[in-house]
């Protein structure tokens, strides 16, 4: 995709032996570099959507990051994590920044 170093989409079949049935997992991962005021940045991360499986609820997990590339080998940034129905447990949500 234009503007991205990469943008990938995956579909996976899941079979958790501790739950009845099976599920699908859909994943998108990306890295979009950009320059701002002469500095190098990137917006990167992933999102997973896992369908319900047996007693496990549908899950959504995403961890987008905004990174300033101070040098070629050093990046400093912020990460936000959102996990709806963590581990498939309904109403067990997590939302937090991760510096």
C-alpha positions as CSV (number, residue, x, y, z in Angstrom):
1,X,0.0,0.0,0.0
2,X,1.3,3.5,-0.8
3,X,2.9,5.2,2.2
4,X,3.5,1.9,4.1
5,X,6.7,0.0,4.5
6,X,4.3,-2.9,4.9
7,X,0.6,-3.7,5.5
8,X,-0.2,-7.3,5.9
9,X,-3.5,-9.1,6.6
10,X,-3.8,-12.7,7.8
11,X,-6.6,-15.1,8.4
12,X,-5.9,-18.1,10.7
13,X,-7.9,-21.1,11.9
14,X,-7.7,-21.5,15.7
15,X,-8.5,-24.6,17.8
16,X,-8.1,-24.0,21.5
17,X,-8.0,-27.5,23.1
18,X,-9.5,-26.0,26.3
19,X,-12.6,-24.7,24.5
20,X,-15.3,-26.4,22.5
21,X,-15.4,-25.7,18.7
22,X,-12.9,-23.6,16.8
23,X,-12.4,-20.0,15.9
24,X,-11.0,-17.7,13.2
25,X,-8.4,-15.0,13.9
26,X,-8.0,-12.1,11.6
27,X,-4.8,-10.0,11.9
28,X,-3.6,-6.8,10.3
29,X,-0.1,-5.5,10.9
30,X,1.4,-2.3,9.5
31,X,4.3,0.1,9.5
32,X,3.9,3.6,8.0
33,X,7.0,5.8,8.2
34,X,6.8,9.6,7.9
35,X,8.8,12.7,8.4
36,X,7.8,15.7,10.5
37,X,10.0,18.8,11.0
38,X,13.0,16.9,9.7
39,X,12.6,14.0,12.1
40,X,11.8,10.4,11.2
41,X,8.7,8.8,12.8
42,X,6.6,5.7,12.1
43,X,3.1,4.6,13.0
44,X,3.1,0.9,13.4
45,X,1.3,-2.0,15.1
46,X,-1.3,-4.7,14.7
47,X,-4.9,-5.6,15.4
48,X,-6.2,-9.1,16.1
49,X,-9.9,-10.1,16.0
50,X,-10.6,-13.6,17.3
51,X,-14.1,-15.0,16.9
52,X,-15.9,-16.7,19.7
53,X,-15.0,-20.3,20.5
54,X,-17.2,-22.4,22.8
55,X,-17.5,-20.3,26.0
56,X,-14.8,-17.9,24.9
57,X,-16.1,-14.5,23.8
58,X,-14.9,-12.7,20.6
59,X,-11.6,-10.8,21.4
60,X,-10.1,-7.7,19.9
61,X,-6.5,-6.9,20.7
62,X,-4.6,-3.9,19.2
63,X,-1.3,-2.3,20.0
64,X,-0.6,0.7,17.8
65,X,2.7,2.6,18.3
66,X,4.0,6.0,17.5
67,X,7.8,5.9,17.2
68,X,10.4,8.7,16.8
69,X,13.5,7.2,15.3
70,X,16.2,9.1,17.1
71,X,18.9,7.2,15.2
72,X,19.0,4.4,12.7
73,X,19.0,1.9,15.5
74,X,17.1,3.7,18.3
75,X,13.4,4.4,18.4
76,X,11.5,6.1,21.3
77,X,7.8,6.1,21.4
78,X,4.4,5.4,22.9
79,X,2.3,2.3,22.6
80,X,-1.4,2.0,23.4
81,X,-2.9,-1.4,24.1
82,X,-6.6,-2.2,23.9
83,X,-7.8,-5.8,24.6
84,X,-11.5,-6.4,24.6
85,X,-12.6,-9.7,26.3
86,X,-9.0,-10.5,27.3
87,X,-8.3,-14.3,26.9
88,X,-11.9,-14.7,25.7
89,X,-13.4,-13.7,29.1
90,X,-16.4,-11.5,28.5
91,X,-16.2,-8.0,30.1
92,X,-12.5,-8.5,30.9
93,X,-11.1,-5.5,29.0
94,X,-7.8,-3.8,29.2
95,X,-6.9,-0.3,28.0
96,X,-3.5,1.3,28.8
97,X,-0.7,3.3,27.4
98,X,2.8,1.7,27.4
99,X,5.7,4.1,27.2
